[in-house]
């Protein structure tokens, strides 16, 4: 099995090929950083939404319990 160079390898010198490779690595790292920023932004958004929902639910429960306690206090004692 003989090694046949990729067609692009024939178009560039070793130095050019190495420079392109380094550039591709830098761009890949930049894209990974951007992806992580987007991921955490999305995670923060979901978390914030969950916290807001939990706070609303807690306020509704507290209000309901308060009303229930008031109604029980108004019942005649046996």
PDB file of N, CA, C and O in Angstrom:
ATOM      1  N   UNK A   1       0.851  -1.174   0.000  1.00  0.00           N
ATOM      2  CA  UNK A   1       0.000   0.000   0.000  1.00  0.00           C
ATOM      3  C   UNK A   1       0.895   1.235   0.000  1.00  0.00           C
ATOM      4  O   UNK A   1       1.637   1.468   0.954  1.00  0.00           O
ATOM      5  N   UNK A   2       0.827   1.989  -1.021  1.00  0.00           N
ATOM      6  CA  UNK A   2       1.678   3.175  -1.124  1.00  0.00           C
ATOM      7  C   UNK A   2       0.918   4.395  -0.590  1.00  0.00           C
ATOM      8  O   UNK A   2      -0.306   4.486  -0.676  1.00  0.00           O
ATOM      9  N   UNK A   3       1.688   5.313  -0.045  1.00  0.00           N
ATOM     10  CA  UNK A   3       1.106   6.560   0.469  1.00  0.00           C
ATOM     11  C   UNK A   3       1.032   7.556  -0.671  1.00  0.00           C
ATOM     12  O   UNK A   3       2.045   7.916  -1.269  1.00  0.00           O
ATOM     13  N   UNK A   4      -0.184   7.995  -0.964  1.00  0.00           N
ATOM     14  CA  UNK A   4      -0.359   9.018  -1.993  1.00  0.00           C
ATOM     15  C   UNK A   4      -0.683  10.320  -1.298  1.00  0.00           C
ATOM     16  O   UNK A   4      -1.687  10.394  -0.589  1.00  0.00           O
ATOM     17  N   UNK A   5       0.124  11.348  -1.470  1.00  0.00           N
ATOM     18  CA  UNK A   5      -0.123  12.615  -0.767  1.00  0.00           C
ATOM     19  C   UNK A   5      -1.467  13.221  -1.164  1.00  0.00           C
ATOM     20  O   UNK A   5      -1.924  13.117  -2.303  1.00  0.00           O
ATOM     21  N   UNK A   6      -2.052  13.834  -0.202  1.00  0.00           N
ATOM     22  CA  UNK A   6      -3.319  14.538  -0.424  1.00  0.00           C
ATOM     23  C   UNK A   6      -3.087  15.622  -1.477  1.00  0.00           C
ATOM     24  O   UNK A   6      -1.993  16.182  -1.562  1.00  0.00           O
ATOM     25  N   UNK A   7      -4.087  15.912  -2.258  1.00  0.00           N
ATOM     26  CA  UNK A   7      -3.918  16.876  -3.354  1.00  0.00           C
ATOM     27  C   UNK A   7      -3.483  18.244  -2.843  1.00  0.00           C
ATOM     28  O   UNK A   7      -2.737  18.951  -3.521  1.00  0.00           O
ATOM     29  N   UNK A   8      -3.948  18.628  -1.639  1.00  0.00           N
ATOM     30  CA  UNK A   8      -3.546  19.936  -1.112  1.00  0.00           C
ATOM     31  C   UNK A   8      -2.076  19.957  -0.720  1.00  0.00           C
ATOM     32  O   UNK A   8      -1.414  20.991  -0.806  1.00  0.00           O
ATOM     33  N   UNK A   9      -1.575  18.809  -0.290  1.00  0.00           N
ATOM     34  CA  UNK A   9      -0.169  18.751   0.112  1.00  0.00           C
ATOM     35  C   UNK A   9       0.743  19.092  -1.067  1.00  0.00           C
ATOM     36  O   UNK A   9       1.837  19.622  -0.876  1.00  0.00           O
ATOM     37  N   UNK A  10       0.296  18.792  -2.265  1.00  0.00           N
ATOM     38  CA  UNK A  10       1.118  19.076  -3.450  1.00  0.00           C
ATOM     39  C   UNK A  10       1.104  20.559  -3.805  1.00  0.00           C
ATOM     40  O   UNK A  10       1.995  21.033  -4.509  1.00  0.00           O
ATOM     41  N   UNK A  11       0.097  21.300  -3.322  1.00  0.00           N
ATOM     42  CA  UNK A  11      -0.018  22.713  -3.671  1.00  0.00           C
ATOM     43  C   UNK A  11       0.796  23.621  -2.755  1.00  0.00           C
ATOM     44  O   UNK A  11       1.110  24.752  -3.123  1.00  0.00           O
ATOM     45  N   UNK A  12       1.137  23.134  -1.570  1.00  0.00           N
ATOM     46  CA  UNK A  12       1.816  23.974  -0.589  1.00  0.00           C
ATOM     47  C   UNK A  12       3.168  23.394  -0.206  1.00  0.00           C
ATOM     48  O   UNK A  12       3.373  22.180  -0.212  1.00  0.00           O
ATOM     49  N   UNK A  13       4.087  24.298   0.128  1.00  0.00           N
ATOM     50  CA  UNK A  13       5.377  23.842   0.652  1.00  0.00           C
ATOM     51  C   UNK A  13       5.153  23.387   2.092  1.00  0.00           C
ATOM     52  O   UNK A  13       4.093  23.637   2.665  1.00  0.00           O
ATOM     53  N   UNK A  14       6.128  22.733   2.668  1.00  0.00           N
ATOM     54  CA  UNK A  14       6.016  22.256   4.052  1.00  0.00           C
ATOM     55  C   UNK A  14       5.782  23.434   4.999  1.00  0.00           C
ATOM     56  O   UNK A  14       4.977  23.335   5.925  1.00  0.00           O
ATOM     57  N   UNK A  15       6.473  24.533   4.772  1.00  0.00           N
ATOM     58  CA  UNK A  15       6.316  25.704   5.634  1.00  0.00           C
ATOM     59  C   UNK A  15       4.902  26.281   5.505  1.00  0.00           C
ATOM     60  O   UNK A  15       4.272  26.639   6.500  1.00  0.00           O
ATOM     61  N   UNK A  16       4.419  26.364   4.267  1.00  0.00           N
ATOM     62  CA  UNK A  16       3.061  26.866   4.048  1.00  0.00           C
ATOM     63  C   UNK A  16       2.034  25.928   4.689  1.00  0.00           C
ATOM     64  O   UNK A  16       1.079  26.368   5.330  1.00  0.00           O
ATOM     65  N   UNK A  17       2.257  24.625   4.498  1.00  0.00           N
ATOM     66  CA  UNK A  17       1.347  23.627   5.061  1.00  0.00           C
ATOM     67  C   UNK A  17       1.315  23.745   6.588  1.00  0.00           C
ATOM     68  O   UNK A  17       0.243  23.690   7.191  1.00  0.00           O
ATOM     69  N   UNK A  18       2.482  23.905   7.210  1.00  0.00           N
ATOM     70  CA  UNK A  18       2.553  24.057   8.669  1.00  0.00           C
ATOM     71  C   UNK A  18       1.853  25.344   9.126  1.00  0.00           C
ATOM     72  O   UNK A  18       1.167  25.357  10.148  1.00  0.00           O
ATOM     73  N   UNK A  19       2.034  26.412   8.363  1.00  0.00           N
ATOM     74  CA  UNK A  19       1.378  27.673   8.708  1.00  0.00           C
ATOM     75  C   UNK A  19      -0.139  27.531   8.623  1.00  0.00           C
ATOM     76  O   UNK A  19      -0.860  28.028   9.488  1.00  0.00           O
ATOM     77  N   UNK A  20      -0.626  26.853   7.582  1.00  0.00           N
ATOM     78  CA  UNK A  20      -2.068  26.622   7.459  1.00  0.00           C
ATOM     79  C   UNK A  20      -2.590  25.761   8.615  1.00  0.00           C
ATOM     80  O   UNK A  20      -3.669  26.006   9.154  1.00  0.00           O
ATOM     81  N   UNK A  21      -1.812  24.767   8.975  1.00  0.00           N
ATOM     82  CA  UNK A  21      -2.198  23.892  10.073  1.00  0.00           C
ATOM     83  C   UNK A  21      -2.288  24.678  11.378  1.00  0.00           C
ATOM     84  O   UNK A  21      -3.255  24.530  12.125  1.00  0.00           O
ATOM     85  N   UNK A  22      -1.298  25.502  11.653  1.00  0.00           N
ATOM     86  CA  UNK A  22      -1.309  26.327  12.870  1.00  0.00           C
ATOM     87  C   UNK A  22      -2.496  27.289  12.866  1.00  0.00           C
ATOM     88  O   UNK A  22      -3.139  27.487  13.897  1.00  0.00           O
ATOM     89  N   UNK A  23      -2.785  27.882  11.717  1.00  0.00           N
ATOM     90  CA  UNK A  23      -3.922  28.789  11.604  1.00  0.00           C
ATOM     91  C   UNK A  23      -5.229  28.027  11.877  1.00  0.00           C
ATOM     92  O   UNK A  23      -6.111  28.525  12.577  1.00  0.00           O
ATOM     93  N   UNK A  24      -5.339  26.834  11.323  1.00  0.00           N
ATOM     94  CA  UNK A  24      -6.540  26.025  11.548  1.00  0.00           C
ATOM     95  C   UNK A  24      -6.690  25.688  13.032  1.00  0.00           C
ATOM     96  O   UNK A  24      -7.800  25.718  13.563  1.00  0.00           O
ATOM     97  N   UNK A  25      -5.590  25.370  13.700  1.00  0.00           N
ATOM     98  CA  UNK A  25      -5.636  25.077  15.138  1.00  0.00           C
ATOM     99  C   UNK A  25      -6.104  26.302  15.931  1.00  0.00           C
ATOM    100  O   UNK A  25      -6.932  26.184  16.834  1.00  0.00           O
ATOM    101  N   UNK A  26      -5.570  27.474  15.587  1.00  0.00           N
ATOM    102  CA  UNK A  26      -5.979  28.704  16.290  1.00  0.00           C
ATOM    103  C   UNK A  26      -7.471  28.980  16.079  1.00  0.00           C
ATOM    104  O   UNK A  26      -8.184  29.340  17.016  1.00  0.00           O
ATOM    105  N   UNK A  27      -7.929  28.807  14.841  1.00  0.00           N
ATOM    106  CA  UNK A  27      -9.351  29.049  14.560  1.00  0.00           C
ATOM    107  C   UNK A  27     -10.235  28.036  15.291  1.00  0.00           C
ATOM    108  O   UNK A  27     -11.305  28.389  15.787  1.00  0.00           O
ATOM    109  N   UNK A  28      -9.791  26.784  15.358  1.00  0.00           N
ATOM    110  CA  UNK A  28     -10.554  25.766  16.073  1.00  0.00           C
ATOM    111  C   UNK A  28     -10.635  26.104  17.559  1.00  0.00           C
ATOM    112  O   UNK A  28     -11.690  25.944  18.173  1.00  0.00           O
ATOM    113  N   UNK A  29      -9.535  26.567  18.138  1.00  0.00           N
ATOM    114  CA  UNK A  29      -9.540  26.951  19.552  1.00  0.00           C
ATOM    115  C   UNK A  29     -10.491  28.123  19.785  1.00  0.00           C
ATOM    116  O   UNK A  29     -11.227  28.141  20.771  1.00  0.00           O
ATOM    117  N   UNK A  30     -10.476  29.096  18.882  1.00  0.00           N
ATOM    118  CA  UNK A  30     -11.376  30.249  19.015  1.00  0.00           C
ATOM    119  C   UNK A  30     -12.835  29.800  18.926  1.00  0.00           C
ATOM    120  O   UNK A  30     -13.678  30.272  19.689  1.00  0.00           O
ATOM    121  N   UNK A  31     -13.130  28.895  18.002  1.00  0.00           N
ATOM    122  CA  UNK A  31     -14.494  28.396  17.869  1.00  0.00           C
ATOM    123  C   UNK A  31     -14.929  27.620  19.111  1.00  0.00           C
ATOM    124  O   UNK A  31     -16.077  27.727  19.541  1.00  0.00           O
ATOM    125  N   UNK A  32     -14.008  26.835  19.690  1.00  0.00           N
ATOM    126  CA  UNK A  32     -14.332  26.112  20.931  1.00  0.00           C
ATOM    127  C   UNK A  32     -14.630  27.080  22.061  1.00  0.00           C
ATOM    128  O   UNK A  32     -15.572  26.875  22.826  1.00  0.00           O
ATOM    129  N   UNK A  33     -13.822  28.147  22.170  1.00  0.00           N
ATOM    130  CA  UNK A  33     -14.080  29.150  23.226  1.00  0.00           C
ATOM    131  C   UNK A  33     -15.448  29.789  23.033  1.00  0.00           C
ATOM    132  O   UNK A  33     -16.197  29.953  23.996  1.00  0.00           O
ATOM    133  N   UNK A  34     -15.779  30.149  21.803  1.00  0.00           N
ATOM    134  CA  UNK A  34     -17.090  30.747  21.524  1.00  0.00           C
ATOM    135  C   UNK A  34     -18.216  29.769  21.852  1.00  0.00           C
ATOM    136  O   UNK A  34     -19.251  30.160  22.392  1.00  0.00           O
ATOM    137  N   UNK A  35     -18.007  28.508  21.525  1.00  0.00           N
ATOM    138  CA  UNK A  35     -19.035  27.500  21.811  1.00  0.00           C
ATOM    139  C   UNK A  35     -19.254  27.369  23.306  1.00  0.00           C
ATOM    140  O   UNK A  35     -20.394  27.240  23.752  1.00  0.00           O
ATOM    141  N   UNK A  36     -18.175  27.399  24.095  1.00  0.00           N
ATOM    142  CA  UNK A  36     -18.322  27.309  25.553  1.00  0.00           C
ATOM    143  C   UNK A  36     -19.061  28.523  26.096  1.00  0.00           C
ATOM    144  O   UNK A  36     -19.906  28.393  26.982  1.00  0.00           O
ATOM    145  N   UNK A  37     -18.749  29.701  25.570  1.00  0.00           N
ATOM    146  CA  UNK A  37     -19.443  30.914  26.012  1.00  0.00           C
ATOM    147  C   UNK A  37     -20.935  30.786  25.711  1.00  0.00           C
ATOM    148  O   UNK A  37     -21.771  31.092  26.561  1.00  0.00           O
ATOM    149  N   UNK A  38     -21.266  30.338  24.512  1.00  0.00           N
ATOM    150  CA  UNK A  38     -22.679  30.144  24.148  1.00  0.00           C
ATOM    151  C   UNK A  38     -23.335  29.092  25.031  1.00  0.00           C
ATOM    152  O   UNK A  38     -24.474  29.260  25.468  1.00  0.00           O
ATOM    153  N   UNK A  39     -22.610  28.005  25.292  1.00  0.00           N
ATOM    154  CA  UNK A  39     -23.152  26.948  26.151  1.00  0.00           C
ATOM    155  C   UNK A  39     -23.486  27.488  27.534  1.00  0.00           C
ATOM    156  O   UNK A  39     -24.587  27.265  28.037  1.00  0.00           O
ATOM    157  N   UNK A  40     -22.543  28.198  28.154  1.00  0.00           N
ATOM    158  CA  UNK A  40     -22.779  28.696  29.513  1.00  0.00           C
ATOM    159  C   UNK A  40     -23.838  29.787  29.528  1.00  0.00           C
ATOM    160  O   UNK A  40     -24.588  29.901  30.497  1.00  0.00           O
ATOM    161  N   UNK A  41     -23.913  30.591  28.471  1.00  0.00           N
ATOM    162  CA  UNK A  41     -24.965  31.602  28.385  1.00  0.00           C
ATOM    163  C   UNK A  41     -26.330  30.913  28.362  1.00  0.00           C
ATOM    164  O   UNK A  41     -27.257  31.333  29.056  1.00  0.00           O
ATOM    165  N   UNK A  42     -26.445  29.865  27.570  1.00  0.00           N
ATOM    166  CA  UNK A  42     -27.691  29.112  27.508  1.00  0.00           C
ATOM    167  C   UNK A  42     -28.007  28.429  28.825  1.00  0.00           C
ATOM    168  O   UNK A  42     -29.157  28.412  29.262  1.00  0.00           O
ATOM    169  N   UNK A  43     -26.982  27.863  29.461  1.00  0.00           N
ATOM    170  CA  UNK A  43     -27.174  27.202  30.749  1.00  0.00           C
ATOM    171  C   UNK A  43     -27.633  28.216  31.789  1.00  0.00           C
ATOM    172  O   UNK A  43     -28.528  27.932  32.584  1.00  0.00           O
ATOM    173  N   UNK A  44     -27.031  29.382  31.786  1.00  0.00           N
ATOM    174  CA  UNK A  44     -27.414  30.428  32.730  1.00  0.00           C
ATOM    175  C   UNK A  44     -28.862  30.848  32.501  1.00  0.00           C
ATOM    176  O   UNK A  44     -29.604  31.076  33.457  1.00  0.00           O
ATOM    177  N   UNK A  45     -29.259  30.948  31.250  1.00  0.00           N
ATOM    178  CA  UNK A  45     -30.628  31.335  30.921  1.00  0.00           C
ATOM    179  C   UNK A  45     -31.621  30.296  31.437  1.00  0.00           C
ATOM    180  O   UNK A  45     -32.638  30.647  32.036  1.00  0.00           O
ATOM    181  N   UNK A  46     -31.325  29.021  31.204  1.00  0.00           N
ATOM    182  CA  UNK A  46     -32.210  27.948  31.680  1.00  0.00           C
ATOM    183  C   UNK A  46     -32.268  27.954  33.200  1.00  0.00           C
ATOM    184  O   UNK A  46     -33.345  27.822  33.781  1.00  0.00           O
ATOM    185  N   UNK A  47     -31.109  28.106  33.852  1.00  0.00           N
ATOM    186  CA  UNK A  47     -31.054  28.120  35.308  1.00  0.00           C
ATOM    187  C   UNK A  47     -31.858  29.301  35.854  1.00  0.00           C
ATOM    188  O   UNK A  47     -32.635  29.142  36.795  1.00  0.00           O
ATOM    189  N   UNK A  48     -31.672  30.480  35.265  1.00  0.00           N
ATOM    190  CA  UNK A  48     -32.393  31.668  35.725  1.00  0.00           C
ATOM    191  C   UNK A  48     -33.896  31.484  35.575  1.00  0.00           C
ATOM    192  O   UNK A  48     -34.664  31.884  36.450  1.00  0.00           O
ATOM    193  N   UNK A  49     -34.309  30.890  34.484  1.00  0.00           N
ATOM    194  CA  UNK A  49     -35.727  30.637  34.261  1.00  0.00           C
ATOM    195  C   UNK A  49     -36.266  29.672  35.316  1.00  0.00           C
ATOM    196  O   UNK A  49     -37.369  29.861  35.830  1.00  0.00           O
ATOM    197  N   UNK A  50     -35.492  28.650  35.634  1.00  0.00           N
ATOM    198  CA  UNK A  50     -35.892  27.689  36.667  1.00  0.00           C
ATOM    199  C   UNK A  50     -35.995  28.332  38.029  1.00  0.00           C
ATOM    200  O   UNK A  50     -36.913  28.038  38.795  1.00  0.00           O
ATOM    201  N   UNK A  51     -35.057  29.209  38.336  1.00  0.00           N
ATOM    202  CA  UNK A  51     -35.088  29.914  39.628  1.00  0.00           C
ATOM    203  C   UNK A  51     -36.324  30.805  39.699  1.00  0.00           C
ATOM    204  O   UNK A  51     -37.004  30.843  40.725  1.00  0.00           O
ATOM    205  N   UNK A  52     -36.614  31.515  38.624  1.00  0.00           N
ATOM    206  CA  UNK A  52     -37.786  32.397  38.605  1.00  0.00           C
ATOM    207  C   UNK A  52     -39.062  31.585  38.798  1.00  0.00           C
ATOM    208  O   UNK A  52     -39.959  32.003  39.530  1.00  0.00           O
ATOM    209  N   UNK A  53     -39.148  30.435  38.149  1.00  0.00           N
ATOM    210  CA  UNK A  53     -40.327  29.575  38.303  1.00  0.00           C
ATOM    211  C   UNK A  53     -40.436  29.078  39.738  1.00  0.00           C
ATOM    212  O   UNK A  53     -41.527  29.073  40.309  1.00  0.00           O
ATOM    213  N   UNK A  54     -39.329  28.664  40.322  1.00  0.00           N
ATOM    214  CA  UNK A  54     -39.333  28.184  41.708  1.00  0.00           C
ATOM    215  C   UNK A  54     -39.748  29.299  42.669  1.00  0.00           C
ATOM    216  O   UNK A  54     -40.496  29.056  43.616  1.00  0.00           O
ATOM    217  N   UNK A  55     -39.268  30.510  42.432  1.00  0.00           N
ATOM    218  CA  UNK A  55     -39.640  31.635  43.297  1.00  0.00           C
ATOM    219  C   UNK A  55     -41.133  31.927  43.194  1.00  0.00           C
ATOM    220  O   UNK A  55     -41.794  32.165  44.205  1.00  0.00           O
ATOM    221  N   UNK A  56     -41.662  31.910  41.978  1.00  0.00           N
ATOM    222  CA  UNK A  56     -43.100  32.123  41.792  1.00  0.00           C
ATOM    223  C   UNK A  56     -43.906  31.050  42.514  1.00  0.00           C
ATOM    224  O   UNK A  56     -44.890  31.348  43.191  1.00  0.00           O
ATOM    225  N   UNK A  57     -43.482  29.811  42.364  1.00  0.00           N
ATOM    226  CA  UNK A  57     -44.182  28.708  43.025  1.00  0.00           C
ATOM    227  C   UNK A  57     -44.125  28.856  44.537  1.00  0.00           C
ATOM    228  O   UNK A  57     -45.123  28.617  45.216  1.00  0.00           O
ATOM    229  N   UNK A  58     -42.985  29.242  45.070  1.00  0.00           N
ATOM    230  CA  UNK A  58     -42.841  29.418  46.516  1.00  0.00           C
ATOM    231  C   UNK A  58     -43.745  30.547  47.016  1.00  0.00           C
ATOM    232  O   UNK A  58     -44.360  30.422  48.075  1.00  0.00           O
ATOM    233  N   UNK A  59     -43.828  31.646  46.264  1.00  0.00           N
ATOM    234  CA  UNK A  59     -44.721  32.750  46.672  1.00  0.00           C
ATOM    235  C   UNK A  59     -46.180  32.311  46.661  1.00  0.00           C
ATOM    236  O   UNK A  59     -46.944  32.651  47.565  1.00  0.00           O
ATOM    237  N   UNK A  60     -46.567  31.552  45.631  1.00  0.00           N
ATOM    238  CA  UNK A  60     -47.949  31.070  45.549  1.00  0.00           C
ATOM    239  C   UNK A  60     -48.262  30.114  46.696  1.00  0.00           C
ATOM    240  O   UNK A  60     -49.342  30.179  47.283  1.00  0.00           O
ATOM    241  N   UNK A  61     -47.326  29.231  47.015  1.00  0.00           N
ATOM    242  CA  UNK A  61     -47.520  28.302  48.124  1.00  0.00           C
ATOM    243  C   UNK A  61     -47.630  29.059  49.442  1.00  0.00           C
ATOM    244  O   UNK A  61     -48.501  28.753  50.257  1.00  0.00           O
ATOM    245  N   UNK A  62     -46.769  30.034  49.661  1.00  0.00           N
ATOM    246  CA  UNK A  62     -46.812  30.817  50.906  1.00  0.00           C
ATOM    247  C   UNK A  62     -48.144  31.551  51.019  1.00  0.00           C
ATOM    248  O   UNK A  62     -48.735  31.603  52.097  1.00  0.00           O
ATOM    249  N   UNK A  63     -48.619  32.118  49.915  1.00  0.00           N
ATOM    250  CA  UNK A  63     -49.896  32.825  49.928  1.00  0.00           C
ATOM    251  C   UNK A  63     -51.036  31.851  50.225  1.00  0.00           C
ATOM    252  O   UNK A  63     -51.930  32.162  51.012  1.00  0.00           O
ATOM    253  N   UNK A  64     -51.004  30.687  49.602  1.00  0.00           N
ATOM    254  CA  UNK A  64     -52.040  29.675  49.820  1.00  0.00           C
ATOM    255  C   UNK A  64     -52.047  29.201  51.274  1.00  0.00           C
ATOM    256  O   UNK A  64     -53.108  29.070  51.884  1.00  0.00           O
ATOM    257  N   UNK A  65     -50.888  28.951  51.810  1.00  0.00           N
ATOM    258  CA  UNK A  65     -50.792  28.510  53.212  1.00  0.00           C
ATOM    259  C   UNK A  65     -51.286  29.600  54.150  1.00  0.00           C
ATOM    260  O   UNK A  65     -51.947  29.312  55.148  1.00  0.00           O
ATOM    261  N   UNK A  66     -50.973  30.839  53.837  1.00  0.00           N
ATOM    262  CA  UNK A  66     -51.426  31.956  54.661  1.00  0.00           C
ATOM    263  C   UNK A  66     -52.949  32.045  54.639  1.00  0.00           C
ATOM    264  O   UNK A  66     -53.576  32.213  55.684  1.00  0.00           O
ATOM    265  N   UNK A  67     -53.550  31.933  53.446  1.00  0.00           N
ATOM    266  CA  UNK A  67     -55.014  31.965  53.346  1.00  0.00           C
ATOM    267  C   UNK A  67     -55.637  30.802  54.094  1.00  0.00           C
ATOM    268  O   UNK A  67     -56.645  30.973  54.779  1.00  0.00           O
ATOM    269  N   UNK A  68     -55.056  29.636  53.973  1.00  0.00           N
ATOM    270  CA  UNK A  68     -55.557  28.457  54.661  1.00  0.00           C
ATOM    271  C   UNK A  68     -55.509  28.669  56.182  1.00  0.00           C
ATOM    272  O   UNK A  68     -56.459  28.334  56.888  1.00  0.00           O
ATOM    273  N   UNK A  69     -54.414  29.217  56.670  1.00  0.00           N
ATOM    274  CA  UNK A  69     -54.285  29.474  58.110  1.00  0.00           C
ATOM    275  C   UNK A  69     -55.334  30.486  58.566  1.00  0.00           C
ATOM    276  O   UNK A  69     -55.921  30.330  59.637  1.00  0.00           O
ATOM    277  N   UNK A  70     -55.571  31.522  57.759  1.00  0.00           N
ATOM    278  CA  UNK A  70     -56.582  32.525  58.116  1.00  0.00           C
ATOM    279  C   UNK A  70     -57.975  31.894  58.165  1.00  0.00           C
ATOM    280  O   UNK A  70     -58.749  32.170  59.082  1.00  0.00           O
ATOM    281  N   UNK A  71     -58.292  31.059  57.195  1.00  0.00           N
ATOM    282  CA  UNK A  71     -59.601  30.404  57.171  1.00  0.00           C
ATOM    283  C   UNK A  71     -59.771  29.474  58.376  1.00  0.00           C
ATOM    284  O   UNK A  71     -60.845  29.431  58.976  1.00  0.00           O
ATOM    285  N   UNK A  72     -58.740  28.746  58.726  1.00  0.00           N
ATOM    286  CA  UNK A  72     -58.820  27.862  59.886  1.00  0.00           C
ATOM    287  C   UNK A  72     -59.007  28.658  61.168  1.00  0.00           C
ATOM    288  O   UNK A  72     -59.703  28.220  62.084  1.00  0.00           O
ATOM    289  N   UNK A  73     -58.378  29.835  61.228  1.00  0.00           N
ATOM    290  CA  UNK A  73     -58.510  30.669  62.431  1.00  0.00           C
ATOM    291  C   UNK A  73     -59.926  31.209  62.564  1.00  0.00           C
ATOM    292  O   UNK A  73     -60.370  31.502  63.674  1.00  0.00           O
ATOM    293  N   UNK A  74     -60.636  31.345  61.465  1.00  0.00           N
ATOM    294  CA  UNK A  74     -62.004  31.879  61.493  1.00  0.00           C
ATOM    295  C   UNK A  74     -63.043  30.806  61.838  1.00  0.00           C
ATOM    296  O   UNK A  74     -64.176  31.146  62.177  1.00  0.00           O
ATOM    297  N   UNK A  75     -62.686  29.533  61.760  1.00  0.00           N
ATOM    298  CA  UNK A  75     -63.635  28.472  62.065  1.00  0.00           C
ATOM    299  C   UNK A  75     -63.971  28.479  63.551  1.00  0.00           C
ATOM    300  O   UNK A  75     -63.109  28.738  64.390  1.00  0.00           O
ATOM    301  N   UNK A  76     -65.232  28.191  63.867  1.00  0.00           N
ATOM    302  CA  UNK A  76     -65.576  28.144  65.291  1.00  0.00           C
ATOM    303  C   UNK A  76     -64.868  26.980  65.965  1.00  0.00           C
ATOM    304  O   UNK A  76     -64.697  25.908  65.384  1.00  0.00           O
ATOM    305  N   UNK A  77     -64.474  27.212  67.167  1.00  0.00           N
ATOM    306  CA  UNK A  77     -63.773  26.167  67.939  1.00  0.00           C
ATOM    307  C   UNK A  77     -64.804  25.202  68.486  1.00  0.00           C
ATOM    308  O   UNK A  77     -65.872  25.613  68.938  1.00  0.00           O
ATOM    309  N   UNK A  78     -64.490  23.940  68.446  1.00  0.00           N
ATOM    310  CA  UNK A  78     -65.436  22.930  68.933  1.00  0.00           C
ATOM    311  C   UNK A  78     -65.291  22.669  70.402  1.00  0.00           C
ATOM    312  O   UNK A  78     -66.018  21.845  70.958  1.00  0.00           O
TER     313      UNK A  78
END
